[in-house]
Amino acid sequence: MASVTRNLTTIGFDADDTLWHNERFFRVTQERFAELLQDHTPQDMGPDALAARLLEAEKRNLGRYGYGVKGFTLSMIETAIDVTESQVPASVIKELIVAGQMMLSYPIDLLPHAREAVEKLAGDYRIVLITKGDLLDQERKLAQSGLGDLFDGVEIVSEKTAPIYHDIFERHGTGAAQAMMVGNSMRSDVVPMIKAGGWGTYVPHGLIWEVEHAEAPERHPRYHEISDLGCLQDLIREIG
Protein backbone atom coordinates (compact mmCIF):
# COMPACT_ATOMS: atom_id res chain seq x y z
CA MET A 1 0.00 0.00 0.00
CA ALA A 2 1.38 3.42 -0.97
CA SER A 3 2.07 5.78 1.92
CA VAL A 4 -0.12 8.85 2.22
CA THR A 5 1.68 12.18 2.00
CA ARG A 6 0.50 14.52 4.73
CA ASN A 7 0.06 18.23 4.16
CA LEU A 8 1.19 18.90 7.73
CA THR A 9 3.83 17.16 9.81
CA THR A 10 4.92 19.94 12.19
CA ILE A 11 3.05 22.54 14.25
CA GLY A 12 4.78 25.61 15.67
CA PHE A 13 3.26 27.54 18.56
CA ASP A 14 3.97 31.09 19.61
CA ALA A 15 4.13 31.51 23.39
CA ASP A 16 3.19 34.97 24.70
CA ASP A 17 -0.52 35.73 24.30
CA THR A 18 -0.99 32.52 22.31
CA LEU A 19 -0.44 29.93 25.04
CA TRP A 20 -0.36 32.24 28.07
CA HIS A 21 -1.16 35.84 28.99
CA ASN A 22 1.59 38.41 28.57
CA GLU A 23 0.53 41.75 27.08
CA ARG A 24 -1.77 42.58 29.96
CA PHE A 25 1.25 42.80 32.28
CA PHE A 26 2.83 45.36 29.97
CA ARG A 27 -0.40 47.37 30.00
CA VAL A 28 -0.54 47.37 33.81
CA THR A 29 3.09 48.46 34.02
CA GLN A 30 2.54 51.19 31.45
CA GLU A 31 -0.30 52.55 33.59
CA ARG A 32 2.08 52.58 36.55
CA PHE A 33 4.64 54.40 34.38
CA ALA A 34 2.08 57.13 33.64
CA GLU A 35 1.16 57.45 37.31
CA LEU A 36 4.78 57.84 38.36
CA LEU A 37 5.42 60.56 35.79
CA GLN A 38 2.21 62.56 36.04
CA ASP A 39 3.70 65.11 38.44
CA HIS A 40 6.96 65.44 36.48
CA THR A 41 5.86 65.97 32.88
CA PRO A 42 4.67 69.16 31.13
CA GLN A 43 1.01 70.01 31.72
CA ASP A 44 0.18 69.59 28.05
CA MET A 45 1.52 66.01 27.99
CA GLY A 46 -1.34 63.67 28.72
CA PRO A 47 -1.27 59.86 29.02
CA ASP A 48 -1.70 59.34 25.27
CA ALA A 49 1.23 61.58 24.40
CA LEU A 50 3.37 59.89 27.03
CA ALA A 51 2.40 56.46 25.69
CA ALA A 52 3.37 57.59 22.19
CA ARG A 53 6.80 58.71 23.39
CA LEU A 54 7.31 55.37 25.14
CA LEU A 55 6.33 53.48 22.00
CA GLU A 56 8.83 55.52 19.98
CA ALA A 57 11.56 54.56 22.45
CA GLU A 58 10.57 50.88 22.33
CA LYS A 59 10.74 50.81 18.54
CA ARG A 60 14.04 52.69 18.54
CA ASN A 61 15.54 50.28 21.06
CA LEU A 62 14.45 46.97 19.55
CA GLY A 63 17.73 46.72 17.69
CA ARG A 64 19.67 47.34 20.90
CA TYR A 65 17.76 45.41 23.53
CA GLY A 66 15.50 43.08 21.59
CA TYR A 67 12.03 42.10 22.78
CA GLY A 68 10.91 41.54 26.35
CA VAL A 69 10.64 43.03 29.81
CA LYS A 70 14.22 44.23 30.17
CA GLY A 71 14.13 46.26 26.97
CA PHE A 72 10.73 47.66 27.95
CA THR A 73 12.05 48.72 31.36
CA LEU A 74 15.05 50.47 29.84
CA SER A 75 12.74 52.22 27.38
CA MET A 76 10.57 53.45 30.25
CA ILE A 77 13.63 54.86 32.01
CA GLU A 78 14.89 56.50 28.82
CA THR A 79 11.48 58.05 28.13
CA ALA A 80 11.20 59.32 31.72
CA ILE A 81 14.54 61.08 31.38
CA ASP A 82 13.65 62.54 27.97
CA VAL A 83 10.16 63.88 28.74
CA THR A 84 11.31 65.47 32.00
CA GLU A 85 14.42 66.94 30.39
CA SER A 86 16.59 64.90 32.78
CA GLN A 87 14.74 66.18 35.84
CA VAL A 88 13.04 62.92 36.79
CA PRO A 89 13.79 62.06 40.45
CA ALA A 90 15.92 59.05 41.22
CA SER A 91 13.03 57.71 43.31
CA VAL A 92 10.89 57.48 40.17
CA ILE A 93 13.65 55.66 38.30
CA LYS A 94 13.86 53.22 41.20
CA GLU A 95 10.11 52.63 41.06
CA LEU A 96 10.32 51.94 37.30
CA ILE A 97 13.02 49.36 37.92
CA VAL A 98 10.84 47.73 40.58
CA ALA A 99 7.90 47.68 38.17
CA GLY A 100 10.06 45.92 35.59
CA GLN A 101 11.27 43.41 38.14
CA MET A 102 7.68 42.64 39.10
CA MET A 103 6.91 41.79 35.47
CA LEU A 104 9.58 39.11 35.63
CA SER A 105 7.83 37.41 38.54
CA TYR A 106 4.17 37.35 37.47
CA PRO A 107 2.69 33.82 37.54
CA ILE A 108 1.92 32.12 34.24
CA ASP A 109 -1.77 31.99 33.38
CA LEU A 110 -2.56 29.72 30.43
CA LEU A 111 -5.08 30.89 27.85
CA PRO A 112 -8.26 28.84 27.29
CA HIS A 113 -7.68 25.51 25.49
CA ALA A 114 -3.90 25.98 25.42
CA ARG A 115 -2.95 22.77 27.20
CA GLU A 116 -5.67 20.78 25.47
CA ALA A 117 -4.60 21.97 22.02
CA VAL A 118 -0.94 21.08 22.52
CA GLU A 119 -1.69 17.73 24.16
CA LYS A 120 -4.07 16.60 21.42
CA LEU A 121 -1.59 17.36 18.65
CA ALA A 122 1.56 16.14 20.39
CA GLY A 123 1.02 12.47 19.55
CA ASP A 124 0.52 12.93 15.81
CA TYR A 125 2.72 15.90 14.91
CA ARG A 126 6.09 17.37 15.77
CA ILE A 127 5.35 20.25 18.12
CA VAL A 128 7.76 23.20 18.35
CA LEU A 129 7.57 26.27 20.57
CA ILE A 130 8.89 29.34 18.75
CA THR A 131 9.06 32.53 20.77
CA LYS A 132 11.07 35.73 20.88
CA GLY A 133 12.22 37.78 23.80
CA ASP A 134 14.62 37.60 26.71
CA LEU A 135 16.11 34.11 27.04
CA LEU A 136 15.90 33.80 30.83
CA ASP A 137 12.35 35.17 31.03
CA GLN A 138 11.06 32.95 28.24
CA GLU A 139 12.67 29.90 29.83
CA ARG A 140 11.06 30.84 33.16
CA LYS A 141 7.62 31.15 31.62
CA LEU A 142 7.90 27.87 29.76
CA ALA A 143 9.00 26.04 32.91
CA GLN A 144 6.14 27.51 34.94
CA SER A 145 3.57 26.80 32.22
CA GLY A 146 3.83 23.06 32.70
CA LEU A 147 3.84 22.58 28.91
CA GLY A 148 7.57 22.10 28.40
CA ASP A 149 7.53 18.30 28.15
CA LEU A 150 4.97 18.42 25.32
CA PHE A 151 7.31 20.12 22.84
CA ASP A 152 9.73 18.30 20.56
CA GLY A 153 11.78 21.48 20.26
CA VAL A 154 11.99 25.00 21.71
CA GLU A 155 13.37 27.97 19.78
CA ILE A 156 13.87 31.36 21.46
CA VAL A 157 14.82 33.79 18.71
CA SER A 158 15.62 37.48 18.49
CA GLU A 159 13.21 38.01 15.57
CA LYS A 160 10.70 35.99 13.56
CA THR A 161 11.35 36.17 9.84
CA ALA A 162 10.75 33.94 6.84
CA PRO A 163 14.40 32.71 6.75
CA ILE A 164 14.28 31.90 10.47
CA TYR A 165 11.08 29.91 10.07
CA HIS A 166 12.59 28.13 7.07
CA ASP A 167 15.64 27.09 9.13
CA ILE A 168 13.63 26.06 12.20
CA PHE A 169 11.28 23.78 10.31
CA GLU A 170 14.13 22.27 8.33
CA ARG A 171 15.76 21.28 11.62
CA HIS A 172 12.66 20.26 13.52
CA GLY A 173 10.43 18.86 10.82
CA THR A 174 10.10 18.18 7.12
CA GLY A 175 10.36 21.79 6.03
CA ALA A 176 8.15 24.86 6.19
CA ALA A 177 5.91 23.65 3.36
CA GLN A 178 4.59 20.93 5.68
CA ALA A 179 4.45 23.10 8.78
CA MET A 180 2.00 25.47 10.42
CA MET A 181 2.75 28.39 12.73
CA VAL A 182 0.03 29.30 15.23
CA GLY A 183 0.08 32.66 16.96
CA ASN A 184 -1.56 35.94 17.89
CA SER A 185 0.76 38.23 15.91
CA MET A 186 0.04 38.81 12.25
CA ARG A 187 3.44 40.45 11.81
CA SER A 188 5.57 37.83 13.58
CA ASP A 189 3.66 34.55 13.50
CA VAL A 190 1.54 34.56 10.35
CA VAL A 191 2.95 36.71 7.55
CA PRO A 192 6.61 35.55 7.70
CA MET A 193 5.55 31.90 8.02
CA ILE A 194 3.47 32.15 4.85
CA LYS A 195 6.39 33.85 3.12
CA ALA A 196 8.52 30.87 4.16
CA GLY A 197 6.08 28.60 2.32
CA GLY A 198 4.15 27.32 5.31
CA TRP A 199 0.72 27.70 6.84
CA GLY A 200 -0.03 30.68 9.08
CA THR A 201 -2.89 30.48 11.58
CA TYR A 202 -3.96 33.61 13.41
CA VAL A 203 -5.49 33.36 16.88
CA PRO A 204 -6.67 36.83 17.98
CA HIS A 205 -5.90 37.71 21.58
CA GLY A 206 -7.57 41.08 22.02
CA LEU A 207 -4.57 42.88 23.46
CA ILE A 208 -1.72 43.30 21.01
CA TRP A 209 1.35 45.52 21.07
CA GLU A 210 1.21 48.16 18.33
CA VAL A 211 4.50 46.96 16.87
CA GLU A 212 2.96 43.57 16.04
CA HIS A 213 0.21 44.89 13.75
CA ALA A 214 0.24 43.88 10.06
CA GLU A 215 -2.26 43.37 7.26
CA ALA A 216 -3.79 39.92 7.12
CA PRO A 217 -3.02 37.96 3.92
CA GLU A 218 -6.70 37.07 3.70
CA ARG A 219 -6.69 35.79 0.14
CA HIS A 220 -3.71 33.51 0.58
CA PRO A 221 -4.72 29.83 0.54
CA ARG A 222 -2.41 29.04 3.46
CA TYR A 223 -3.83 31.71 5.76
CA HIS A 224 -6.38 30.79 8.40
CA GLU A 225 -7.95 32.48 11.40
CA ILE A 226 -9.54 30.71 14.34
CA SER A 227 -11.36 32.20 17.31
CA ASP A 228 -9.35 30.27 19.91
CA LEU A 229 -7.09 27.25 20.30
CA GLY A 230 -10.09 25.01 20.84
CA CYS A 231 -10.70 25.20 17.07
CA LEU A 232 -7.15 24.27 16.07
CA GLN A 233 -7.47 20.49 15.91
CA ASP A 234 -10.45 20.64 13.53
CA LEU A 235 -8.58 23.06 11.26
CA ILE A 236 -5.51 20.83 11.13
CA ARG A 237 -7.65 17.77 10.46
CA GLU A 238 -9.27 19.64 7.56
CA ILE A 239 -5.91 20.57 6.05
CA GLY A 240 -4.72 17.00 6.36
Buried (B, 14 or more C-beta within 10 A) or exposed (E): EEEEEEEBBBBBBBBBBBBBBBBBBBEBBBEBBBEBBEEBBEEEBEBEEBBEBBBEBBEEBBEEBBBBBBBBBBBBBBBBBBBBEEEBEEEBBEBBBEBBEBBBEBEBEBBEBBBBBBEBBBEBBBBBBBBBBBEEBBBBBBEBBEBEEBBBBBBBBEEBBBEBBBBBBEEBBBBBBBBBBBBBBBBBBBBBBBBBBBBBBBBEBEEBBEBBEBEEBEEBEBBBBBEBBEBBBEBBEEBE
